[in-house]
Each structure stands twice: as structure tokens, then as C-alpha cells.
Amino acid sequence: MDEAYRNKWLILAAVSLALFMGTVDGTIVNVALPTMVADFNTNFPTIQWVVLAFLLGLSVLMLSVGRLADMLGKKRIFMIGLVIFTIGSALCGLSPTVYVLIGARLIQSIGAAMLLALGVAIVTETWPSEERGKALGFSAGVISLGIVVGPTAGGLIIAALSWHWIFFVNVPLGVLALLAVWRYVPPLRPKSTEERFDFLGAAVFGIGLLALLLGLTVGQTTGFTKPGILALFAGAAIALVGFVLIERRVRYPMVDLNLFRNLQFSLNLTTGALTFVAIAAVVFLLPFYLELALSLPVAEVGLLMASTPLVLAVLGPLSGSLSDRFGTRPVSVVGLAVLLVGYLVASTMNATTTPMGFIWRMLLIGMGMGIFQ
């Protein structure tokens, strides 16, 4: 591990590049959706599955991937994820129809799940404990940056080239990240080679989460009171309850449910989840607001969306260093307070908001996200 500590910055750079690729592709297609509708001669209910397929794959697979890595080794699974993600990106760019694109996005999400589930864990194991807060702050900043920079990058790439290139750019970056991880990340040992993978728990969890997400997405167009949607929600509830019962009984569970007895762990998990939900909702809606409500061109939308990532890039590493010095609680509280103010003032935007009015509101949100993450 001494060699890993010597190469800690190179490891952090390699893992951060992979994390950035995995998160940015969750949102980069948002500004491309109107263009894709025209190119594929399709409609919005169909084209939204280009986004939903990626998010569904991530949601279903991330928990299973983490468990596999505990058994087979984090570096091995992380590198497999990079290969799958890079191949999936190339297939997305080459897709001749919207349905091929949706399938390619599912492939891409498999690789992204491996990257996002393991990136922070690799950083944690390869950095000394006294500097871990700084490294984790940097990683969290990269993840948040990837979420919010997607629409910016997408707008600029589409304006300069075409929507195909929002996927093609991942290919050289994926190869570079793969070589860097292979060279600098040490062969992290599995936690145990005697454990067995909980296939039943993974299947039940995946079915339950898939049913829930399908109900939430399809219900938006068909109505949430339709019998089919209600059946999906009921199936999701049954499956998730069954998952908890299975995890209590199996010898090697996917999730140690005793962790949730720790109040601090549960609160941190809940706070982080709610924050990311708020971030994702804003990132998804803002490009449509700028294009449809303010009637701005795609290139200008991309530039305006860059205001939040710029602040994140500066404050993410800084907040990690402050956490090492003052503790995570005061820094997180300040970040959440600033983020709350940012969302409150952002809620006042309307069809007459100027670009400068948009920017200063997004700067506040970026400051809160950067400090909290």
C-alpha cells in the first residue's frame, strides 16, 4: 500500500476521469433530446427512454456490483466496467434507430454502474486516512460536476458537431482511463474469497426496483391509477419486502442491514440521496426551461449551464480539506444551508428571467453543492 500512497494523485486522477464519464452521461443527452426526436422521427415518450434506460440500469445494478467487487476485487470489476462503458458509448454513437440507441444505453449503464459503485471505494483504500477527506471531497466534487456539466457539454458538442459525438468523446477518454487504472491502481484484494454471491437477493432487489421505476415513469403518461401501474407498485413493494427478509436470513447478504441501526449512517445516506435527487431534477429540467421558456439557442444553453460546474470544480476539493480540519458536520450544514437558499431563489425564475439572473442563482446552487459534497 506504500506504493499506492506514492501514486495517490495519479490513482485519484484515473478514477476521477472514470467517475466523471459515468456521471456526465446520465445528463449529457438532455439537451440532445429535441434534436434526436427530429433525427429519428419519433416522439418524446419514446425518446425519454434514452435517459430512462441509462438510469434504470444504474439503479438496478449498483448494489449488485458492489457485492461482486467485495468477492472478486475492486480493480478487476472497475476495469471491466470501463471496457463495457467504452463499448456502449461507441454503440450509442453508431445507433441507426432510437431503439438501438436505447439498447446501447442499457449496455452503457452496466459499465457506468461498475464505475460509480466502486470509484469512491478505490480512492478510500488508496489514500492515507489523514488525507482521505480531501480525496473524497475531490471525488464527490467530480461526481456532482459530472451530473451538472452534462447539459453544458452536450449543448456545446451538438452546436459544434452532432449528437453522435456526445457519445464518441467517451471512447478515447475510456481507453485513457483504462490504461491509467491498469498502470497505477494496485491489485486491491477481495474482502473474502470464501463468500458466495446472493443471486436470489440480487434478483428480487432488481425486480422490485425495476417495477418501481417503471411504474413511476410509465405512470406519468398513462396515469398512476391504471391497474397496470398499480400492479407494478404492488409488485415493487412485495419484492422489496421480500428482499429485506432474504437479507436477514442468508449467510452472505448483499447488504448488512445492521448498518441502518447506526443513526448517523442512516441520516447521512438519506441526506445524500435527497440532495442528489434535487440536483438531478434541476439538471434535467433546466435545459428545457432555457430552450423552451427563454427561447435560447443550444450553444447558449450550454454556456449558461456551465455556471454551476465552475463553482463545483473549485469548492469540491476545498470542502474536503475543510472537513479534514473542522469535521464533516459543520461543513455539511453550511453547504446544505447555501443549497437551500439557492433552490429558494431559483424557484422565482420565470419567462422574463435574464441570463444574468439565471447565472447568479445557479452560482448559489453550485456553492451549496460544492461545500456539501
C-alpha positions as CSV (number, residue, x, y, z in Angstrom):
1,M,0.0,0.0,0.0
2,D,3.0,2.3,0.3
3,E,3.3,2.3,-3.5
4,A,-0.4,3.2,-3.7
5,Y,0.1,6.2,-1.3
6,R,3.0,7.4,-3.5
7,N,0.8,7.2,-6.6
8,K,-2.3,8.6,-4.8
9,W,-2.7,11.6,-7.1
10,L,-2.4,9.5,-10.3
11,I,-4.9,7.0,-8.9
12,L,-7.3,9.8,-8.0
13,A,-7.0,11.3,-11.5
14,A,-7.6,8.0,-13.2
15,V,-10.6,7.1,-11.0
16,S,-12.0,10.6,-11.2
17,L,-11.9,10.5,-15.0
18,A,-13.9,7.3,-15.0
19,L,-16.4,8.7,-12.4
20,F,-16.8,11.9,-14.5
21,M,-17.6,9.8,-17.6
22,G,-20.1,7.7,-15.7
23,T,-22.0,10.6,-14.2
24,V,-21.9,13.0,-17.2
25,D,-23.6,10.5,-19.4
26,G,-26.6,10.5,-17.2
27,T,-27.4,14.0,-18.1
28,I,-25.5,14.9,-21.3
29,V,-28.3,13.7,-23.6
30,N,-30.9,16.0,-22.1
31,V,-30.2,18.9,-24.4
32,A,-29.9,16.5,-27.3
33,L,-33.4,15.1,-26.9
34,P,-35.2,17.6,-29.2
35,T,-32.5,17.0,-31.9
36,M,-32.9,13.2,-31.5
37,V,-36.7,13.5,-31.9
38,A,-36.2,15.2,-35.2
39,D,-33.4,12.9,-36.4
40,F,-35.2,9.6,-35.5
41,N,-38.6,11.0,-36.5
42,T,-40.0,9.8,-33.1
43,N,-41.9,11.4,-30.2
44,F,-41.0,12.5,-26.7
45,P,-42.5,9.5,-24.8
46,T,-40.2,7.2,-26.8
47,I,-37.1,9.4,-26.8
48,Q,-37.2,9.9,-23.0
49,W,-36.2,6.2,-22.7
50,V,-32.8,7.2,-23.9
51,V,-32.4,8.8,-20.5
52,L,-34.5,6.4,-18.5
53,A,-32.8,3.2,-19.8
54,F,-29.5,4.5,-18.5
55,L,-30.9,5.5,-15.1
56,L,-32.8,2.2,-14.8
57,G,-29.7,0.2,-15.5
58,L,-27.7,2.2,-12.9
59,S,-30.4,1.8,-10.2
60,V,-30.8,-1.9,-10.6
61,L,-27.1,-2.9,-10.9
62,M,-25.2,-0.7,-8.5
63,L,-25.9,-2.7,-5.3
64,S,-25.1,-6.0,-7.0
65,V,-21.8,-4.6,-8.5
66,G,-20.6,-3.5,-5.1
67,R,-21.1,-7.0,-3.7
68,L,-19.4,-8.7,-6.7
69,A,-16.4,-6.4,-6.1
70,D,-16.1,-7.5,-2.5
71,M,-15.8,-11.0,-3.8
72,L,-13.7,-10.6,-6.9
73,G,-11.7,-7.4,-6.3
74,K,-12.5,-3.8,-6.9
75,K,-9.8,-3.1,-9.6
76,R,-10.9,-6.1,-11.7
77,I,-14.6,-5.1,-11.7
78,F,-13.7,-1.4,-12.2
79,M,-11.7,-2.2,-15.3
80,I,-14.4,-4.5,-16.7
81,G,-16.8,-1.6,-16.2
82,L,-14.5,0.8,-18.2
83,V,-14.4,-1.7,-21.1
84,I,-18.2,-2.1,-21.1
85,F,-18.9,1.6,-20.8
86,T,-16.5,2.5,-23.6
87,I,-18.0,-0.2,-26.0
88,G,-21.5,1.0,-25.0
89,S,-20.6,4.6,-25.8
90,A,-19.3,3.6,-29.3
91,L,-22.6,1.7,-29.9
92,C,-24.6,4.7,-28.8
93,G,-22.9,7.0,-31.3
94,L,-23.3,4.5,-34.1
95,S,-27.0,3.7,-33.4
96,P,-29.2,3.9,-36.6
97,T,-32.5,3.8,-34.8
98,V,-33.9,5.1,-31.5
99,Y,-34.5,1.5,-30.3
100,V,-30.9,0.5,-30.9
101,L,-29.8,3.7,-29.0
102,I,-32.0,2.7,-26.1
103,G,-30.4,-0.8,-26.0
104,A,-26.9,0.7,-26.3
105,R,-27.7,3.0,-23.4
106,L,-28.6,-0.1,-21.3
107,I,-25.2,-1.6,-22.1
108,Q,-23.5,1.7,-21.2
109,S,-25.3,1.8,-17.9
110,I,-23.9,-1.6,-16.9
111,G,-20.4,-0.2,-17.2
112,A,-21.4,3.1,-15.5
113,A,-22.8,1.1,-12.6
114,M,-19.4,-0.6,-12.1
115,L,-17.6,2.7,-12.2
116,L,-19.9,4.7,-9.9
117,A,-20.3,1.8,-7.4
118,L,-16.5,1.3,-6.9
119,G,-14.7,4.6,-7.7
120,V,-15.0,6.2,-4.3
121,A,-14.2,2.9,-2.6
122,I,-11.0,2.6,-4.6
123,V,-10.0,6.1,-3.6
124,T,-10.8,5.3,0.1
125,E,-8.4,2.3,0.1
126,T,-5.6,4.0,-1.8
127,W,-5.3,7.3,0.2
128,P,-3.9,7.6,3.8
129,S,-6.6,8.2,6.4
130,E,-5.3,11.6,7.4
131,E,-5.9,12.9,3.8
132,R,-8.9,10.9,2.9
133,G,-11.4,13.7,3.4
134,K,-9.6,15.8,0.8
135,A,-9.6,12.9,-1.7
136,L,-13.2,12.1,-1.0
137,G,-14.2,15.7,-1.3
138,F,-12.5,15.8,-4.7
139,S,-14.2,12.6,-5.8
140,A,-17.6,13.9,-4.6
141,G,-17.0,17.1,-6.5
142,V,-16.2,15.2,-9.7
143,I,-19.4,13.2,-9.4
144,S,-21.5,16.3,-8.8
145,L,-19.6,18.1,-11.6
146,G,-20.4,15.3,-14.0
147,I,-24.1,15.5,-13.2
148,V,-24.4,19.2,-13.8
149,V,-21.8,19.6,-16.6
150,G,-23.6,17.1,-18.8
151,P,-26.1,19.6,-20.4
152,T,-23.3,22.2,-20.8
153,A,-21.1,19.7,-22.6
154,G,-24.0,18.3,-24.6
155,G,-25.1,21.8,-25.8
156,L,-21.6,22.8,-27.0
157,I,-20.8,19.4,-28.7
158,I,-24.2,19.4,-30.5
159,A,-23.7,23.0,-31.7
160,A,-20.2,22.3,-33.0
161,L,-20.7,18.7,-34.3
162,S,-23.7,16.4,-33.9
163,W,-25.4,14.5,-31.1
164,H,-23.4,11.3,-32.0
165,W,-20.3,13.0,-30.6
166,I,-21.7,13.3,-27.1
167,F,-21.0,9.5,-27.1
168,F,-18.0,9.2,-29.3
169,V,-15.9,11.5,-27.0
170,N,-16.1,8.8,-24.3
171,V,-14.1,6.3,-26.5
172,P,-10.7,7.9,-26.2
173,L,-11.3,9.0,-22.6
174,G,-12.4,5.5,-21.7
175,V,-9.2,4.0,-23.2
176,L,-7.1,6.6,-21.4
177,A,-8.8,5.9,-18.1
178,L,-8.5,2.1,-18.6
179,L,-4.7,2.3,-19.2
180,A,-4.3,4.6,-16.2
181,V,-6.2,2.4,-13.8
182,W,-4.3,-0.7,-15.1
183,R,-1.0,1.1,-14.5
184,Y,-1.5,2.9,-11.2
185,V,-4.3,1.3,-9.2
186,P,-2.8,-1.5,-7.0
187,P,-4.4,-5.0,-7.1
188,L,-6.8,-4.5,-4.2
189,R,-7.6,-7.8,-2.6
190,P,-11.2,-9.0,-2.3
191,K,-12.6,-8.9,1.2
192,S,-13.2,-12.7,1.1
193,T,-12.8,-15.4,-1.4
194,E,-15.0,-17.8,0.5
195,E,-18.2,-15.7,0.3
196,R,-20.9,-16.6,-2.1
197,F,-22.9,-14.1,-4.2
198,D,-26.5,-13.7,-3.1
199,F,-28.2,-14.3,-6.5
200,L,-31.7,-14.6,-5.0
201,G,-31.4,-11.3,-3.2
202,A,-29.9,-9.5,-6.2
203,A,-32.7,-10.8,-8.5
204,V,-35.5,-9.9,-6.1
205,F,-34.0,-6.4,-5.5
206,G,-33.6,-5.8,-9.2
207,I,-37.1,-6.9,-10.0
208,G,-38.5,-4.7,-7.2
209,L,-36.6,-1.6,-8.2
210,L,-37.3,-2.1,-11.9
211,A,-41.0,-2.4,-11.2
212,L,-41.0,0.8,-9.0
213,L,-39.1,2.8,-11.6
214,L,-41.3,1.6,-14.5
215,G,-44.4,2.5,-12.5
216,L,-43.1,6.0,-11.8
217,T,-42.0,6.6,-15.4
218,V,-44.8,5.0,-17.4
219,G,-47.4,6.3,-15.0
220,Q,-46.6,9.9,-16.0
221,T,-48.1,9.2,-19.4
222,T,-50.8,6.6,-18.6
223,G,-51.9,7.9,-15.2
224,F,-51.0,6.4,-11.8
225,T,-54.4,4.9,-11.2
226,K,-54.3,2.5,-14.1
227,P,-54.5,-1.2,-13.0
228,G,-51.2,-2.0,-14.7
229,I,-49.4,0.8,-12.8
230,L,-50.9,-0.1,-9.5
231,A,-49.8,-3.7,-10.1
232,L,-46.2,-2.5,-10.7
233,F,-46.2,-0.6,-7.5
234,A,-47.7,-3.6,-5.6
235,G,-45.1,-5.9,-7.1
236,A,-42.3,-3.5,-6.2
237,A,-43.5,-3.3,-2.6
238,I,-43.7,-7.1,-2.3
239,A,-40.3,-7.6,-3.9
240,L,-38.6,-5.0,-1.7
241,V,-40.1,-6.5,1.5
242,G,-39.0,-9.9,0.3
243,F,-35.5,-8.6,-0.3
244,V,-35.3,-7.4,3.3
245,L,-36.5,-10.8,4.6
246,I,-34.0,-12.6,2.3
247,E,-31.1,-10.4,3.5
248,R,-31.9,-11.2,7.1
249,R,-31.7,-15.0,6.5
250,V,-28.8,-15.5,4.0
251,R,-25.3,-16.2,5.3
252,Y,-23.7,-13.7,2.9
253,P,-26.2,-10.8,2.3
254,M,-25.7,-8.2,-0.3
255,V,-26.5,-5.5,2.3
256,D,-25.7,-5.7,6.0
257,L,-29.0,-4.4,7.4
258,N,-27.4,-3.8,10.8
259,L,-25.7,-0.7,9.3
260,F,-29.1,1.1,9.3
261,R,-29.2,0.8,13.1
262,N,-26.4,3.4,13.1
263,L,-28.4,6.7,13.2
264,Q,-25.5,8.8,11.7
265,F,-25.1,6.4,8.8
266,S,-28.8,6.4,8.1
267,L,-29.1,10.2,8.3
268,N,-26.0,10.7,6.1
269,L,-27.4,8.3,3.5
270,T,-30.8,9.9,3.5
271,T,-29.4,13.4,3.2
272,G,-27.1,12.5,0.4
273,A,-29.9,10.7,-1.5
274,L,-32.3,13.7,-1.2
275,T,-29.6,16.1,-2.3
276,F,-28.8,14.1,-5.4
277,V,-32.5,13.8,-6.2
278,A,-32.7,17.6,-6.0
279,I,-29.6,18.1,-8.2
280,A,-30.8,15.6,-10.8
281,A,-34.2,17.2,-11.0
282,V,-32.8,20.6,-11.6
283,V,-30.3,19.4,-14.2
284,F,-33.0,17.6,-16.1
285,L,-35.4,20.5,-16.2
286,L,-33.2,23.5,-16.7
287,P,-32.2,22.8,-20.4
288,F,-35.9,22.6,-21.3
289,Y,-36.6,25.8,-19.3
290,L,-33.8,27.7,-21.1
291,E,-34.7,26.3,-24.6
292,L,-38.5,26.5,-24.4
293,A,-39.3,29.2,-21.9
294,L,-36.5,31.6,-22.7
295,S,-36.1,30.5,-26.3
296,L,-32.3,30.4,-26.2
297,P,-30.1,28.5,-28.7
298,V,-28.5,25.2,-27.8
299,A,-25.0,26.7,-27.7
300,E,-26.0,29.5,-25.3
301,V,-27.9,26.9,-23.1
302,G,-24.6,25.0,-22.8
303,L,-22.7,28.1,-21.7
304,L,-25.3,29.2,-19.1
305,M,-25.3,25.7,-17.7
306,A,-21.6,25.9,-17.1
307,S,-22.0,28.4,-14.2
308,T,-22.7,25.6,-11.6
309,P,-19.9,23.2,-12.7
310,L,-17.3,26.0,-12.5
311,V,-18.1,26.7,-8.8
312,L,-18.2,23.0,-8.1
313,A,-14.8,22.4,-9.5
314,V,-13.3,25.0,-7.1
315,L,-15.3,24.2,-3.9
316,G,-15.4,20.4,-4.1
317,P,-11.7,19.8,-3.2
318,L,-11.7,22.8,-0.8
319,S,-14.7,21.5,1.2
320,G,-12.9,18.1,1.6
321,S,-9.9,19.9,3.1
322,L,-12.1,21.9,5.4
323,S,-13.8,18.6,6.5
324,D,-10.3,17.2,7.5
325,R,-9.7,20.3,9.6
326,F,-13.1,21.1,11.1
327,G,-15.1,17.9,10.8
328,T,-17.8,16.9,8.3
329,R,-20.8,18.1,10.2
330,P,-20.3,21.9,10.2
331,V,-19.1,21.9,6.6
332,S,-22.1,19.8,5.5
333,V,-24.6,22.0,7.4
334,V,-23.2,25.2,5.8
335,G,-23.4,23.6,2.4
336,L,-27.0,22.5,2.9
337,A,-27.9,26.0,4.1
338,V,-26.4,27.6,1.0
339,L,-28.0,25.0,-1.2
340,L,-31.4,25.6,0.3
341,V,-31.1,29.4,-0.3
342,G,-30.0,28.6,-3.9
343,Y,-33.1,26.5,-4.6
344,L,-35.4,29.1,-3.0
345,V,-34.2,31.9,-5.2
346,A,-34.1,29.6,-8.2
347,S,-37.8,28.9,-7.7
348,T,-38.5,32.6,-8.5
349,M,-37.3,32.2,-12.1
350,N,-39.9,32.8,-14.9
351,A,-40.2,33.5,-18.6
352,T,-38.7,37.0,-18.1
353,T,-35.6,36.0,-16.2
354,T,-32.4,37.4,-17.8
355,P,-29.3,35.2,-18.4
356,M,-27.5,37.1,-15.6
357,G,-30.4,36.4,-13.3
358,F,-30.1,32.7,-14.1
359,I,-26.3,32.7,-13.6
360,W,-26.3,34.2,-10.1
361,R,-29.0,31.7,-8.9
362,M,-27.0,28.8,-10.3
363,L,-23.8,30.1,-8.7
364,L,-25.6,29.8,-5.3
365,I,-26.7,26.3,-6.0
366,G,-23.2,25.4,-7.2
367,M,-21.7,26.8,-4.0
368,G,-24.1,24.8,-1.8
369,M,-23.4,21.6,-3.8
370,G,-19.7,22.1,-3.7
371,I,-19.5,22.7,0.0
372,F,-21.9,19.9,0.9
373,Q,-20.4,17.2,-1.3
